[in-house]
Amino acid sequence: PRADTTQNPEDKTAVGVPTGEKLKGYFDDDWKRDVVIAVKTKEGKGNPEEGGKPDEFALLFPGGQLPSVTVGCCEFRLINEGDLNDDDCDEISIFQAPLNGCTYLLKTYSFQNGRWKQLMGPFLVPTGCEYLSDEELQKRIVKEPYGVYYYFTYPNDKPWELSKKRVDIE
C-alpha cells in the first residue's frame, strides 16, 4: 500500500488565492499522497459579457513536486477519478462552470511523462441550472471491466436520463 504522506495544503509556494476546493490522491508515481488546491490566479474585472475580463484559475500542488495546471475561466470542482488508464496513478476531473448559462465542462487530466495531459473531454454537462452533487459527478466517468465510459445526458430529454458512451484514452 502507498504511504500516507499528505503534503501541507497551506504551503506558501503556491501562487494565487485558494478557492477552498482541494483534493487528495496519488497523481504521480512517487507513492506519496498528493494534495491539489484550486486557486484564483487572476482577478477579473467587469462583466465578461460586456468586454470585461473573467477570473482565471489553476490547479496547484503545494510543495512543488508536480507542475501547476492552468484551467482558465471559471470556478470549478475537482473529482478524483482513480486510475482510469492503468498507470497506477489517479486522474483528476474538473467540473467547470460556464462563463454564463447552465452547461458546464468536464475535463479529465493525467500526469504522464513529467507533465499534465488532458486525457479526455471536454464533455458538455447540461445542468438545467440545478446543482449536481459530488456523488452525481463521481458517476459521470467510470472505469468498467471493458473500458472507461462517460455518462451523459441529452439536453432535450426529460427527465435527464444518463446514457453511456465508451471513451478511448491513451
N, C-alpha and C positions, 0 to 999 in steps of 0.2 A: 504494500500500500504506500501511497505517497505521503511524505512527511507534511504535517500541517504547520507551515512556516509563514503564516499570513503576514504580509508587509503592512506597515503602518499607513493607513489612508490619509493621515494628517501630515505626511512627509511634505516638506516645503519645496521640493524640487519640481513639483507640478506647477505649471504656469496657467493661470486662469482662475475663475471664480467657481468653486464647486456648486453644482446644482442640487446636491443631495442624492442623486442617483449614483449608486455604486453596485458592483457585482464582484463575486469571488469565483475563481475557477483555476484550472490548470491549463493555461493558454499557450505555454511553450513546453519544451521537453526537458526542463531542468528539475522536474519532480517537486517543485515548490509551489505552493498555492499562491496565485497572483491576485491582486486587487486592481480593479479598473474603476476609475471615477469619471463621471461626466463633468465637464467644465465649460463655462461660457468663456470663450476666448476673445470675443469682440462684442461690445455693447452696440446694439442697433440704434438707429436714430430716425425718428419719424415713422410714418406708415409706409411699409414697402410697396403697397398698392398705389401709393401716390408719389413714387420716386424716392422714398426713404430707403434706408439700408436695414436689413433684418439682423438680429443677433446671430452670432456664429458659435458653434460648439465643437468640442473634440473629446476623444477618449484619452485619458492619461493614466499611466501606470506608475504610481509612486515608487520611488527607488531607482527609476531609470533603467531597469533590466529590459523593458520592452519599449519600442518606439510608440509615440502617440499616433492616433488616427484622427484626421480631420473629418468631421461629419457634416459641416456646413450648417445651413439654416434648418432647422428649427428644433425646439425641445424634443427630447426622445426618452424612451425607456429601454433598458437593457434586458436581454434574455440570455441565460447560459443554455446553449443547446446541447451540451455534452459533446461527445466525439462523433461527429457526423461522417468524417472521411477516413476513419480508421488509422489516424496518425498518433493515437494515444494523447491527444490534446483536445481541450474543449473549444468549441466555436462560439462566437458572440453574435447574436442578432440585435439589430437596432430597429425599434418600432418608432418611427419619426413622424411628428406632427407635420401637416402641410403648412404652407405659408398662409393659406386661408382655406376654408372648406372642411370637409369631413372624410377625405380619403387620405389615409396615411401610407407611408412607405415602410416596407420590411426588407432589410438587407442583412446578409449574414457574412461575417468575416472570419478568416482563419489565418493564424500566424504560420507562415511557411517560408523556409529558406531565409530567415532573418528579417522578414518584412510581413506586413499585414496585406492580405489579398482578399478582395471581395469574392467569396465562394459562390454565392447565389443571390438572385434578386437584382434589382429591386422588384418586389411584388407590390401591387396596389392592394390596399386593405380598406375597402369602404366600411365606414362605421355607422353611417346614419346619424352621426354626431353623438352616438352613445359611447359610454366608457367601456373598453374591453378590459377585463380583469387580467391579472398576471397568469392565472390558470388558463384562460382562454388563449392568451398569446403563446403560452408554452405548448399548446396543442397545434399551432399553425405549421411548424416544421418538425417532422418526426423521422426518426430512423426506424425502419421496419426491417424484417428479415431479408427482403428482396430489394432494398434501396431506401433512398431518402425521398420523402414526399412533402409537398406543400399543400396545406388545406386552405381553400379559398372560397369566397362567396361570389355569386353573380349579383351585381348591384340591383338588378331589376327583379330578382327573386324574393318573395316574401313567404314565410319568414326566412331570413337569410341562412339557408341551409349550407353546410360545408360540403364541398366537393374536393376530391384529392387528385393531384397530378404528380407523377414521378419527376424528380429533379435530377438532372445529370450534373455531377460535381467532379472536379478534377482531383 
